[in-house]
Amino acid sequence: MAKTAKIKPLAGYALVKPEESEAKTASGLYLPENAQERPARGIVVAVGASVRHSNHEEKAQFSVGDLVIYKKWGGDELKIESEEFKLVKFEDVMAIVE
C-alpha cells in the first residue's frame, strides 16, 4: 500500500480501501459489474488527526488496519493509480468488524 503514502487525511478524516463487490450471489448467479452493490466496509489505511470542537475533541475510534463499516453514501471516492479508496469522516464510520 505504498501508493497511499501520497494521501494523508486531514483532521477528522480516514482513508479506507473498500472491499471488492461480490460478483456472485448466494444462489450462485453471477452479476454484471454494473449490477453489483458496492459494500460499505473496508480496511482503514490512514487516519487523520483528532478534530477540536468548541466543547469537545473528536478522536478516531478506529486505527489503521481495522476493518470498518461506514455509511453507504458517506465519504468521497478517490482513484489513486487504478486503486479505489474512500475518504470518510470519522462520524461516517459506524462500526469495527472483529
GROMACS elastic network, one bead per residue, 0.5 to 0.9 nm:
[ bonds ]
;  ai    aj funct       b0    kb
    1     4     6  0.57756   500
    1     5     6  0.76761   500
    1    45     6  0.80280   500
    2     5     6  0.55148   500
    2     6     6  0.80878   500
    3     6     6  0.61217   500
    3     7     6  0.81020   500
    3    80     6  0.72122   500
    3    81     6  0.75616   500
    3    83     6  0.87476   500
    4     7     6  0.53352   500
    4     8     6  0.78008   500
    4    15     6  0.85273   500
    4    45     6  0.74326   500
    4    46     6  0.78932   500
    4    80     6  0.77602   500
    5     8     6  0.68733   500
    5    46     6  0.86877   500
    6    80     6  0.88256   500
    7    15     6  0.80751   500
    7    46     6  0.81735   500
    8    14     6  0.86305   500
    8    15     6  0.80153   500
    8    46     6  0.67903   500
    8    47     6  0.76494   500
    8    48     6  0.69778   500
    9    12     6  0.79108   500
    9    13     6  0.55238   500
    9    14     6  0.58290   500
    9    15     6  0.65045   500
    9    46     6  0.67737   500
    9    47     6  0.61001   500
    9    49     6  0.80278   500
    9    87     6  0.76434   500
   10    13     6  0.58410   500
   10    14     6  0.80474   500
   10    47     6  0.80631   500
   10    49     6  0.65233   500
   10    50     6  0.89708   500
   11    14     6  0.85609   500
   11    47     6  0.82315   500
   11    50     6  0.54927   500
   11    51     6  0.54867   500
   11    52     6  0.88234   500
   11    89     6  0.89869   500
   12    47     6  0.81167   500
   12    48     6  0.58522   500
   12    49     6  0.62828   500
   12    50     6  0.58009   500
   12    51     6  0.53553   500
   12    58     6  0.74740   500
   12    59     6  0.75631   500
   12    60     6  0.75215   500
   12    88     6  0.84895   500
   12    89     6  0.56808   500
   12    90     6  0.55075   500
   12    91     6  0.82020   500
   13    46     6  0.87239   500
   13    47     6  0.63707   500
   13    48     6  0.53093   500
   13    49     6  0.78310   500
   13    50     6  0.87495   500
   13    60     6  0.84982   500
   13    87     6  0.65468   500
   13    88     6  0.54908   500
   13    90     6  0.55760   500
   13    91     6  0.87815   500
   14    44     6  0.69149   500
   14    45     6  0.76848   500
   14    46     6  0.56961   500
   14    48     6  0.58425   500
   14    60     6  0.84190   500
   14    64     6  0.89245   500
   14    86     6  0.81470   500
   14    87     6  0.57099   500
   14    88     6  0.54038   500
   14    89     6  0.63086   500
   14    90     6  0.66484   500
   14    93     6  0.89821   500
   15    43     6  0.85970   500
   15    44     6  0.59669   500
   15    45     6  0.56523   500
   15    46     6  0.50506   500
   15    47     6  0.63881   500
   15    48     6  0.84101   500
   15    85     6  0.67053   500
   15    86     6  0.57866   500
   15    88     6  0.64885   500
   16    41     6  0.84064   500
   16    42     6  0.58993   500
   16    43     6  0.54524   500
   16    45     6  0.55990   500
   16    46     6  0.72063   500
   16    47     6  0.88914   500
   16    67     6  0.89721   500
   16    68     6  0.84782   500
   16    85     6  0.56037   500
   16    86     6  0.51314   500
   16    87     6  0.63246   500
   16    88     6  0.73745   500
   17    41     6  0.84069   500
   17    42     6  0.52692   500
   17    43     6  0.52120   500
   17    44     6  0.63854   500
   17    45     6  0.66996   500
   17    83     6  0.84332   500
   17    84     6  0.66870   500
   17    86     6  0.64385   500
   18    21     6  0.88075   500
   18    38     6  0.84147   500
   18    39     6  0.71194   500
   18    40     6  0.72019   500
   18    41     6  0.57955   500
   18    43     6  0.65122   500
   18    44     6  0.87182   500
   18    84     6  0.72970   500
   18    85     6  0.62155   500
   18    86     6  0.69644   500
   19    38     6  0.81925   500
   19    39     6  0.64270   500
   19    40     6  0.79844   500
   19    41     6  0.61896   500
   19    43     6  0.75305   500
   20    23     6  0.87957   500
   20    38     6  0.75012   500
   20    39     6  0.72612   500
   20    42     6  0.87139   500
   21    33     6  0.84742   500
   21    36     6  0.61473   500
   21    37     6  0.63278   500
   21    38     6  0.53452   500
   21    39     6  0.61276   500
   22    25     6  0.71251   500
   22    30     6  0.88376   500
   22    31     6  0.81311   500
   22    36     6  0.65537   500
   22    37     6  0.75059   500
   22    38     6  0.81300   500
   22    39     6  0.83427   500
   23    29     6  0.83672   500
   23    30     6  0.56170   500
   23    31     6  0.52901   500
   23    32     6  0.71960   500
   23    33     6  0.72285   500
   23    35     6  0.89526   500
   23    36     6  0.65031   500
   24    27     6  0.79650   500
   24    28     6  0.58169   500
   24    29     6  0.54328   500
   24    31     6  0.58857   500
   24    36     6  0.87480   500
   25    28     6  0.52235   500
   25    29     6  0.52351   500
   25    30     6  0.63737   500
   25    31     6  0.72769   500
   26    29     6  0.74995   500
   31    34     6  0.80726   500
   31    35     6  0.60463   500
   31    36     6  0.61479   500
   32    35     6  0.54545   500
   32    36     6  0.66078   500
   33    36     6  0.53602   500
   33    37     6  0.87469   500
   34    37     6  0.82417   500
   38    41     6  0.88709   500
   38    72     6  0.84089   500
   39    42     6  0.79820   500
   39    69     6  0.87434   500
   39    72     6  0.76904   500
   40    68     6  0.84374   500
   40    69     6  0.57191   500
   40    70     6  0.55092   500
   40    71     6  0.64177   500
   40    72     6  0.51240   500
   40    73     6  0.84597   500
   41    67     6  0.69558   500
   41    68     6  0.54008   500
   41    70     6  0.58961   500
   41    71     6  0.86023   500
   41    72     6  0.85587   500
   41    97     6  0.88701   500
   42    66     6  0.82048   500
   42    67     6  0.54368   500
   42    68     6  0.56029   500
   42    69     6  0.67465   500
   42    70     6  0.81784   500
   42    86     6  0.89458   500
   43    64     6  0.76073   500
   43    65     6  0.57883   500
   43    66     6  0.56114   500
   43    68     6  0.63019   500
   44    47     6  0.73984   500
   44    62     6  0.81673   500
   44    63     6  0.67922   500
   44    65     6  0.52849   500
   44    66     6  0.55731   500
   44    67     6  0.65106   500
   44    68     6  0.71284   500
   45    63     6  0.83712   500
   45    64     6  0.51580   500
   45    65     6  0.61908   500
   45    66     6  0.83713   500
   46    63     6  0.78629   500
   46    64     6  0.56752   500
   46    65     6  0.85285   500
   47    60     6  0.75722   500
   47    62     6  0.85018   500
   47    63     6  0.68040   500
   47    64     6  0.66427   500
   47    90     6  0.89350   500
   48    51     6  0.88350   500
   48    60     6  0.81915   500
   49    59     6  0.74551   500
   49    60     6  0.80306   500
   50    57     6  0.66949   500
   50    58     6  0.55667   500
   50    60     6  0.67198   500
   51    56     6  0.86345   500
   51    57     6  0.56729   500
   51    58     6  0.50476   500
   51    59     6  0.66024   500
   52    55     6  0.80415   500
   52    56     6  0.62748   500
   52    58     6  0.63273   500
   52    59     6  0.87719   500
   53    56     6  0.52275   500
   53    57     6  0.57285   500
   53    58     6  0.74550   500
   54    57     6  0.81783   500
   58    61     6  0.89917   500
   58    90     6  0.81256   500
   58    91     6  0.88868   500
   59    62     6  0.88214   500
   59    90     6  0.77278   500
   60    63     6  0.72012   500
   60    90     6  0.58874   500
   60    91     6  0.85796   500
   61    90     6  0.80070   500
   61    93     6  0.88608   500
   61    96     6  0.87901   500
   62    65     6  0.87247   500
   62    66     6  0.64947   500
   62    67     6  0.88972   500
   62    68     6  0.80290   500
   62    90     6  0.88555   500
   62    93     6  0.87149   500
   62    95     6  0.87140   500
   62    96     6  0.71211   500
   63    66     6  0.58065   500
   64    67     6  0.88256   500
   66    96     6  0.66712   500
   66    97     6  0.75060   500
   66    98     6  0.83962   500
   67    95     6  0.86380   500
   67    96     6  0.58546   500
   67    97     6  0.54119   500
   67    98     6  0.75347   500
   68    93     6  0.67885   500
   68    94     6  0.74398   500
   68    95     6  0.55916   500
   68    97     6  0.56615   500
   68    98     6  0.89623   500
   69    72     6  0.86533   500
   69    92     6  0.87718   500
   69    93     6  0.60214   500
   69    94     6  0.57120   500
   69    95     6  0.51714   500
   69    96     6  0.63319   500
   69    97     6  0.71901   500
   70    73     6  0.85316   500
   70    74     6  0.70692   500
   70    75     6  0.86198   500
   70    88     6  0.78694   500
   70    91     6  0.88230   500
   70    92     6  0.55159   500
   70    94     6  0.53024   500
   70    95     6  0.70909   500
   71    75     6  0.79785   500
   71    88     6  0.87920   500
   71    92     6  0.54190   500
   71    93     6  0.64722   500
   71    94     6  0.68684   500
   72    75     6  0.84527   500
   72    92     6  0.88539   500
   73    76     6  0.87039   500
   74    86     6  0.88050   500
   74    87     6  0.86965   500
   74    88     6  0.63873   500
   74    89     6  0.77625   500
   74    92     6  0.59915   500
   74    93     6  0.86401   500
   75    86     6  0.60126   500
   75    87     6  0.52205   500
   75    89     6  0.65631   500
   75    92     6  0.74485   500
   76    85     6  0.83274   500
   76    86     6  0.54206   500
   76    87     6  0.52054   500
   76    88     6  0.65971   500
   77    84     6  0.70397   500
   77    85     6  0.58255   500
   77    87     6  0.64949   500
   77    88     6  0.88920   500
   78    83     6  0.82203   500
   78    84     6  0.57608   500
   78    85     6  0.50976   500
   78    86     6  0.58750   500
   78    87     6  0.72775   500
   79    82     6  0.58791   500
   79    83     6  0.54577   500
   79    85     6  0.62114   500
   79    86     6  0.86724   500
   80    83     6  0.52133   500
   80    84     6  0.64409   500
   80    85     6  0.75936   500
   81    84     6  0.84377   500
   88    91     6  0.81552   500
   88    92     6  0.62397   500
   88    93     6  0.73487   500
   89    92     6  0.52373   500
   89    93     6  0.70791   500
   90    93     6  0.56242   500
   90    94     6  0.86820   500
   91    94     6  0.72932   500
   93    96     6  0.82131   500
